[in-house]
Amino acid sequence: KVLKLCPARGEQTWALNIKRGILSVLQTAQASTARAVVEEVDVLGICPTRYQQKGPVLVKTRDLNLCSHHYSGFPSVQSVVLP
């Protein structure tokens, strides 16, 4: 779990936001079952996140409309799984 970012002095806000978005996508909670819904805290706020084990693949799904405590300054950070 990433608790803090340490940006370089003078780092552009957009670059820091991209790093936060990447870390948000890569963050996973350890699920004790094959299917679990947990609350994750990241740059998008506090979000219910569903994990499903499909063979060797762990699928992470999040409805961004259900996130609370949205952190301002990152409205364009969203992720989409590509085929």
N, C-alpha and C positions, 0 to 999 in steps of 0.2 A: 504494500500500500504506500502510495506517495503522499507524504504529509505536507510537503512544502517544496516550492520551486525557488531556486536561487538564481535569479536572472543576472546577467552581466550589467554593469553600470551603463545606462543609456540604451539598454535593449528596447527595441520598438514594441509597443503594446500589441500590435498585430502578430508579431513573431511569438510573443509569450502566449497569446491566446491560441495559436496553432499548436504549440507544445502542450498546453492544457487539454486541448481537444484530443490530441493523440493519446495522452496519458489516460484520459477518460475512457476512450475506446478500449485500451489495453488492460484497464483495471478489471479484475475479476474477484468475486467473493468466493470463498471456499464453500461449496454446497455439500451438505452431508448426504443428499439423496440425488437421484437422477434428475428429478424435477424440483426446483425450489424457487421461491420468490423472496428476495431479500431487499432491504433498503440500502442503497449505496449513496455515499456523499462524494460528490466531485464537483467539477466546474459547472455542471448543469443544475446543481442544487441537491436536494435529497430526493432520490428517485426510486420507486419500486422497480426492481430489475428481476426478470425471470431468466433462469438458467435451465437449459434442457440438454441432457446428454444424449446425443444421437450417434451411437457407435463411438468412434474415436474423436468425434467433433463435439465441442462444447458450444452451444448456441446461446448467445446473450441477447435478450430482447428488452427494450425499454420504451414505454409510451411517454414521450417528453411532456405531454399535456398533463400528466399526473405528478410531475416533479413539483416539490414545494421549496420554498426558500431559494428561489432563483437568484443567482449571483449576478449583479448588474455588470455590464461591460463585456459580456460574452454572448450577445444575442445570435450571432451567426454560427456558433459552434454547434454543429449537428453532425451525426454520423449516419452513413447509409452503407449497408452491406451490399457489395457488388457481386454479381453472379460469377 
